[in-house]
Every structure is written in structure tokens, then in C-alpha cells.
């Protein structure tokens, strides 16, 4: 094999993976720069005393039943977005769910 044939064979063998890698890098860069790709956050009780109310842009407020580690229930009104329920309720919050109430004044409402 002469040097020209050897060089041509090396370019064919090494050139295809290099072109493929370059194509993948360009495609990944374009996909990550796309502003239309967004991850949706979870709605409801998120754990660690946080509740996320997804209102769809209406600005509604909802009434929650919040349970502590001892099984006690409390009422808490939340507006759109994420609310930390833990600072008001003395014992560790273990769960929260919508009890059907709407249009309340945001904040702690007391025992259920």
C-alpha cells in the first residue's frame, strides 16, 4: 500500500465518525437554544411542606386541608404559585389537598 492509498483509507475510517460527531453537536446546540421547550412543574402537594396551586392564569385562591405528622388537620388558603405551609403549622406537614373551597383570603385559617 502506498502512502496515498493509506492516507485515503485513514480519512474514510476516521472522517465518518468525526462528521457524525460534528452533526450531533450542532443539532444538540440548536435544540438546547430553542425557547419553546419548557418542563411543566407539578401541581398540588410537592412535599416538604410546599403546595403549588396551578390556576391557569385566573388568579383564583383555593382552600386546602393540611395534615401534620400527628394526623391533625388544618385549613390553609393559597393563591397561585408555590406556598410554604410549614412556617405556620407547628408540626411537620405530611400532606395537603384541595377541600373544594374557593375565593378565600390567603393564609392560615386554623384547625379543620
N, C-alpha and C positions, 0 to 999 in steps of 0.2 A: 504494500500500500504506500503510495507516495504521500507527501505532506499535504497536497491539495485535497486529496480524497479523504485523508484523515481529518483535516480541518472541516470539511463539509459534513462529515459524519458527526463530528462533535457538535457542530451548530444545530444539526437536526435533532440530536438527542437532548441537548441542553436548552435549545431555543424554545421548544414547545412548552416545557414547564414554566419557563420564565415568562412567556407571553400569557399563559393561563393565569399565573400568579398576578401579573400586572392587571389583567382584566378583572379579576376578583377584587383587587384592591380599589380600582376605580369604581366598580359597581357598589362596593360597600361604602365608600366615601359618599357617593351620591344618595344612597338610601339613608344614611345617618344624617345627612343635611336636610332631608325632607321635613318641612314643618308640619305636614299633615298627619304624621304618625304620633299618636299620643296614647298612653296607657290610662285606662279608666280606673279610678280609685274605688275601692269597696265602699258600700254604703251600709249603715247600721252599726252595731257594736263592733269596734275594732280590737278590743282587748285593752288591758292596762288602764281601764277607766275612761277610755275615749269613745265617743259616739259621733259618727258622721251622718248628718242629715242631708240627703240629696233631694233638693226641692225642684229641680228642673228650671230654675230661674224665676220661680213665682214669689220667692221671699216668704213662704209660709213658715209658721212655727208649729211644732208638734209637742205633745205631752208624752213623756216616757215613764215607764215603770223601771226603776233601777234597783237591782238586788245586791246586797252586800254579802260578805263571806259568811255571816250568820243566818242568811235567809230572810233578813228584813227587807221590806220593800219601801221605796221612797218615790215620790213624784218629782220629776225634773222637766222643765220646758226648755227646748233647744230651738235655735234658729238654724238657717242654712250654714253648712260647713261643719268643721270638726269642733266638738266641745269636750273639754276635760271635765268629767264628772267627779273625779276623785277629791279635789280640794275641799268640797263642801260636805261630802259624805264621809263620816269618821272612819269607818272600817273599809277594808279593801272591796272595791266594786268587782263583782264577778259576772255581771250581765246587765243588759239594758235592752228594752224593746218598746216599740210604739204601742200605746194602750188605746188608740183611737181618738184621743183628744187633739184638737187643732185650735189655733188662734189664741193661745195662752200668752202670758207675759214671761219672757225668757228668765230662767233662773230656777233655784231650788224652791219647791213648793211644800216640802215636809213629808211626813210618813203617809203611806198609801192606806 
